[in-house]
Amino acid sequence: MSTREKILDTALTLFNTEGTGSVSTNHIAEAAGISPGNLYYHFRNKDEIIRGLFERLFAANDAAFALPGDQLPRLDDLQKMVKTNYKILWQYRFAHRELAALLRADAELRGRFLTVRKRGFEGFHQLFQAFAAAGVLHMPEDSKSIENLAEIVWLITESWLNSIEVSGRNVNEAQMERGVELMMQVLEPYIKPQSNTQKESHVSNKL
């Protein structure tokens, strides 16, 4: 592992457990077992480290929502995307818990985030169309319905951890399963009944 990746890994752990506000570059360097000078060789400040972690987050989401290249997408692929989305959310939970504050504090990060978010909304349309063409989803009659659905999906994902916190529940990995359940319930009206072949495949994948 390169020093740069080690710094990012260490910062991610500290940010997730302690929050970005209480973690300094010196804390990150000490936890990574390197000198502050070595850290500054790779990152000029903490903002650059945070941006580097967001780039990792963006890349992870891109990979999670990539369609299979060797076959038509199936219901299993849709369910896998939703589950992977919440695994990534938990892995980068600091970014979701502090999203508004981080974007307000860093104009460069905000610009990059909004660009990626816009691309994500466009990608949602493409995904929906691909699953509809494969017979997995019902295509809504109007594009506005897809736009509304995309916004609902984003709202649930981006605010899920904060919703858990303000409700007084423990913020832990098990709560991600609840997020998956809610997301699948939102998508359920658009899911076509499975064929016998799809049902058998779904059952075998669970065994």
C-alpha positions in Angstrom: 0.0 0.0 0.0 1.3 3.4 -0.9 1.8 6.1 1.7 -1.0 8.2 0.1 -3.5 5.3 0.4 -2.4 4.6 3.9 -3.1 8.3 4.9 -6.6 8.1 3.3 -7.3 4.8 5.0 -6.3 6.1 8.4 -8.2 9.4 7.9 -11.3 7.5 6.9 -11.2 5.4 10.1 -10.6 8.5 12.3 -13.3 10.6 10.6 -15.8 7.8 10.8 -15.2 7.3 14.5 -14.4 10.8 15.7 -15.7 13.2 13.1 -13.7 15.5 10.9 -13.7 18.5 13.3 -11.8 16.8 16.1 -9.2 15.1 13.8 -6.1 17.1 12.7 -3.5 16.2 10.2 -1.1 15.6 13.1 -3.6 13.0 14.5 -3.8 11.3 11.1 0.0 11.3 10.7 0.5 9.8 14.2 -2.2 7.1 13.6 -0.6 6.3 10.2 2.8 6.0 11.7 4.4 8.7 9.6 5.8 12.2 10.2 3.6 15.3 9.6 6.1 16.3 6.9 5.5 13.0 5.1 1.8 13.6 5.2 2.1 17.1 3.8 4.2 15.7 0.9 1.0 14.0 -0.2 -1.7 16.3 1.0 -1.3 20.1 1.7 -4.0 20.1 4.4 -7.0 18.2 5.8 -9.3 19.6 3.1 -7.3 17.8 0.5 -7.6 14.5 2.4 -11.3 14.9 2.7 -11.5 15.6 -1.1 -9.4 12.5 -1.7 -11.9 10.4 0.4 -14.8 11.8 -1.5 -13.2 10.8 -4.8 -12.9 7.3 -3.4 -16.6 7.5 -2.5 -17.5 8.7 -6.0 -15.5 5.8 -7.6 -17.1 3.2 -5.3 -20.5 4.4 -6.3 -19.7 4.3 -10.0 -18.5 0.7 -9.6 -21.6 -0.2 -7.6 -24.0 1.0 -10.2 -22.3 -0.4 -13.2 -24.5 -2.7 -15.2 -23.4 -6.2 -16.0 -21.7 -6.3 -19.4 -22.3 -9.9 -20.3 -26.0 -10.2 -19.7 -29.3 -8.3 -19.3 -29.7 -6.9 -15.8 -31.8 -9.0 -13.4 -33.8 -8.3 -10.3 -30.8 -9.8 -8.4 -28.6 -7.1 -9.9 -31.0 -4.4 -8.7 -31.1 -5.8 -5.2 -27.3 -6.1 -5.2 -27.0 -2.4 -6.2 -29.2 -1.3 -3.3 -27.3 -3.4 -0.8 -23.9 -2.3 -2.1 -25.1 1.3 -1.9 -25.7 1.0 1.8 -22.4 -0.8 2.4 -20.6 2.1 0.8 -22.7 4.6 2.8 -21.6 2.9 6.0 -17.9 2.7 4.8 -17.9 6.5 4.2 -20.4 7.4 6.9 -18.5 10.6 7.9 -19.3 12.0 4.5 -23.0 11.5 4.9 -23.2 12.5 8.5 -21.4 15.8 7.8 -22.3 16.3 4.2 -23.9 19.8 4.4 -21.2 21.2 6.7 -18.4 19.8 4.6 -19.9 21.3 1.4 -20.4 24.7 3.0 -16.8 24.7 4.2 -15.2 23.8 0.9 -16.3 25.4 -2.3 -14.1 23.2 -4.4 -15.6 20.0 -2.8 -19.1 21.4 -3.2 -18.6 22.1 -6.9 -17.2 18.6 -7.5 -20.0 17.0 -5.4 -22.8 18.8 -7.3 -21.2 17.8 -10.6 -21.1 14.1 -9.6 -24.6 14.3 -8.1 -26.0 15.7 -11.4 -24.3 12.8 -13.2 -25.8 10.4 -10.8 -29.3 11.6 -11.5 -28.7 11.2 -15.2 -27.3 7.7 -14.5 -30.4 6.8 -12.5 -32.5 7.4 -15.7 -30.2 5.2 -17.7 -30.3 2.5 -15.1 -34.1 2.6 -14.9 -34.4 2.4 -18.6 -31.9 -0.6 -18.8 -33.9 -2.5 -16.1 -37.2 -1.6 -17.8 -35.8 -2.9 -21.2 -34.8 -6.1 -19.5 -38.3 -6.6 -18.1 -37.3 -6.1 -14.5 -39.1 -2.7 -13.9 -42.2 -1.0 -15.2 -41.3 2.2 -17.0 -43.4 5.1 -15.8 -45.5 6.9 -18.4 -43.9 10.3 -17.8 -40.3 11.3 -17.2 -41.3 13.4 -14.2 -42.1 10.2 -12.3 -38.5 9.0 -12.8 -37.1 12.4 -11.7 -39.3 12.2 -8.6 -38.2 8.7 -7.9 -34.5 9.6 -8.3 -34.9 12.4 -5.9 -36.6 10.2 -3.3 -33.8 7.6 -3.6 -31.2 10.4 -3.1 -33.0 11.9 -0.2 -33.2 8.5 1.6 -29.6 7.7 1.0 -28.1 11.1 1.8 -30.2 11.6 5.0 -30.4 8.0 6.3 -27.6 8.3 8.9 -28.8 11.6 10.2 -32.3 10.3 10.4 -31.1 7.4 12.6 -29.2 9.8 14.9 -32.1 12.3 15.4 -34.5 9.5 16.2 -32.3 8.4 19.1 -31.4 5.0 17.6 -27.9 3.6 17.7 -26.0 4.3 14.5 -24.5 1.0 13.5 -24.0 -1.2 10.5 -27.2 -3.2 11.3 -29.2 -0.1 10.6 -28.1 -0.2 7.0 -30.3 -3.3 6.4 -33.3 -1.1 7.4 -32.2 1.4 4.8 -32.1 -1.4 2.2 -35.6 -2.4 3.2 -36.9 1.1 2.8 -35.3 1.6 -0.6 -36.7 -1.7 -1.9 -40.1 -0.7 -0.7 -39.8 2.6 -2.6 -38.9 0.6 -5.8 -41.4 -2.2 -5.3 -44.3 -0.5 -7.2 -42.0 -0.4 -10.3 -40.8 -4.0 -10.0 -42.5 -6.4 -12.4 -43.6 -9.9 -11.2 -40.8 -12.3 -11.5 -40.9 -15.2 -13.9 -40.5 -18.7 -12.6 -36.9 -18.7 -13.9 -36.1 -15.5 -12.0 -37.7 -16.8 -8.9 -35.7 -20.0 -9.0 -32.5 -18.1 -9.6 -33.3 -15.7 -6.7 -33.9 -18.6 -4.4 -30.7 -20.4 -5.4 -28.7 -17.3 -4.8 -30.0 -17.1 -1.2 -29.0 -20.7 -0.5 
